[in-house]
Amino acid sequence: MQKEELRSANNDHNVRAKLRQLPNLMLCAEDRLNEYQKGTLKEGLKLSTSLEVVYRFRLRLQEIYEQRGLNRESLLFLLQLVLQLTLTYIILNT
């Protein structure tokens, strides 16, 4: 997490509580989350841009994995593209 996000979390108990729930929610498939959990995930990701990037990256990797019709080279290209875009985003925002 970025320094500003950590400071905000340390100053606000509600923010800290939401951020604490995020790791488990981020790992769960969205279709397995109930409406309350989906709302908590959405609110938590708004509080942390770095965790949102990680979550979006996980979703993109899941999409790539589910594209079984693609050959190995296409999957590798897509994976490299996602990694490159994610790294670019991280570098530009640190």
N, C-alpha and C positions, 0 to 999 in steps of 0.2 A: 504494500500500500504506500501511497505517497505521503510525505510528511504532513501535508495539510489535512489529509483524511485521518491520519492518526491523531493529530491534535483535536480535531473535531470529535472523534470517537472518545477520547479521554475526557473531554469536557461535557459530554452528553451521555447519560446512562442509557437512554432509549436507542441512540445510535449504536452504542457498543453492543447492546442486546441484539439488534438486528444484524450487525456484522458478524456476531458470533454464530448465528444460525446459517449464514450463507454457505459455508463449505459443504454441509450435508445437502442443502437444497441444490447447489450447483452440480453436484454429482448425480442427482436423481434425474431420470428421464422426465421431461415436462408432462407427458401424458399420465404419469403416475402421481403428480402433485395435485392436491385439492386446491380449491379457489383461494383459501387463506394462505397456503404455502406459496402459490404463484404470486399473490400480492406481496408477500414478505420478500420473495426473491426479487421481484421488480423494484420494490422500494430500496432494498439493500444494494442492488446494483447501481441505483441512482446515487447512492452515497459514496461509492468507490469506483472511480473510472478504471483503476487498474484491475480490480476484480471483474468488472464488466468486460474488459478486453480478454481476460482469461476465459470467462464464460462463453463469449462469442467465439473464441478460438475453439473451445471444446465442441460447441454446436456445429461449427464448420467441419471439424474433423469427423464428427459423427455422420454428417451428410456425405462426406467423401467415402467413409467406410460403407455406407449403405448403398452406394452406387456400384453394385456388383457387376453391372453390364460393361463397365470400363475395363480396359486392359491394364496391365501392370504399369506400363509407361505413362498412361494417362493419369492414373491414380498418383503416381510419383510426382508428375508435373503439378497436379493440383495441390498436393501436400507442400511442395516447395513454394508454390505461389502463396498459399496461406501463411506459411512460416515467414516468408519475405515481407509480406504486408504487415503481419503482426510485429515483427522486429522493427520495421520502419516506424510504425505507430509508437512503439515503446521508446525508441530513440528520440523521436521528435517531441515526446511528452515527458522527458526526464531532464 
